[in-house]
Amino acid sequence: GAGVSQSPSNKVTEKGKDVELRCDPISGHTALYWYRQRLGQGLEFLIYFQGNSAPDKSGLPSDRFSAERTGESVSTLTIQRTQQEDSAVYLCASSFYWGLSYEQYFGPGTRLTVT
Amino acid sequence: SQQGEEDPQALSIQEGENATMNCSYKTSINNLQWYRQNSGRGLVHLILIRSNEREKHSGRLRVTLDTSKKSSSLLITASRAADTASYFCATDTYMDSNYQLIWGAGTKLIIKP
């Protein structure tokens, strides 16, 4: 079956512009996660959605970051007024249910470059 | 903030040798997972070990968990060139009433032919 897909695969934007990243999870997965990975580093947890529950936004680094999810489907991560330190690969993952009791399936990521 | 730590940061061994990577964490956890990341396949789940388990095996992989030391190790036996990748551990915990997923910075493993 189809895996997790993300778009765009690459995004170059100017400092101060807004960007929107998209994630399509695996069908039937109720949990969806967003991570940020800077070059040569591990993953930084940003936000997760579980079903129709309010998302856990505790990992979002600033109020410039926001995310939405339509039911148990597509999610978008929006970064407003981008800064150079936002440059990173943004990874989306989905799992059957939230929590590390379940395997997470990752998308290929969106590489964001802020110039 | 990142609390998981893997060591070594980088490891280079000959094909056929065993590779051991370690992960330490700071808070009590529910579960610990190991993932592999390479340019070809992205991030892929390897193995899950729960806080009440001490050891798990999956093919050439062996994971141990010592909750008293807050550490885990991943052993890859009879390494192959295809094992060249970065390996990450991830833990989940509750901090300040919030659910947290914490990832280490990873161990970069190079298998020399």
Boltz contact constraints between the chains, C-beta under 6 A:
constraints:
  - contact:
      token1: [A, 41]
      token2: [B, 105]
      max_distance: 6.0
  - contact:
      token1: [A, 42]
      token2: [B, 2]
      max_distance: 6.0
  - contact:
      token1: [A, 42]
      token2: [B, 88]
      max_distance: 6.0
  - contact:
      token1: [A, 42]
      token2: [B, 103]
      max_distance: 6.0
  - contact:
      token1: [A, 42]
      token2: [B, 104]
      max_distance: 6.0
  - contact:
      token1: [A, 42]
      token2: [B, 105]
      max_distance: 6.0
  - contact:
      token1: [A, 42]
      token2: [B, 106]
      max_distance: 6.0
  - contact:
      token1: [A, 43]
      token2: [B, 103]
      max_distance: 6.0
  - contact:
      token1: [A, 45]
      token2: [B, 101]
      max_distance: 6.0
  - contact:
      token1: [A, 56]
      token2: [B, 99]
      max_distance: 6.0
  - contact:
      token1: [A, 58]
      token2: [B, 98]
      max_distance: 6.0
  - contact:
      token1: [A, 99]
      token2: [B, 92]
      max_distance: 6.0
  - contact:
      token1: [A, 100]
      token2: [B, 31]
      max_distance: 6.0
  - contact:
      token1: [A, 100]
      token2: [B, 33]
      max_distance: 6.0
  - contact:
      token1: [A, 100]
      token2: [B, 92]
      max_distance: 6.0
  - contact:
      token1: [A, 101]
      token2: [B, 31]
      max_distance: 6.0
  - contact:
      token1: [A, 103]
      token2: [B, 45]
      max_distance: 6.0
  - contact:
      token1: [A, 106]
      token2: [B, 42]
      max_distance: 6.0
  - contact:
      token1: [A, 106]
      token2: [B, 43]
      max_distance: 6.0
  - contact:
      token1: [A, 108]
      token2: [B, 42]
      max_distance: 6.0
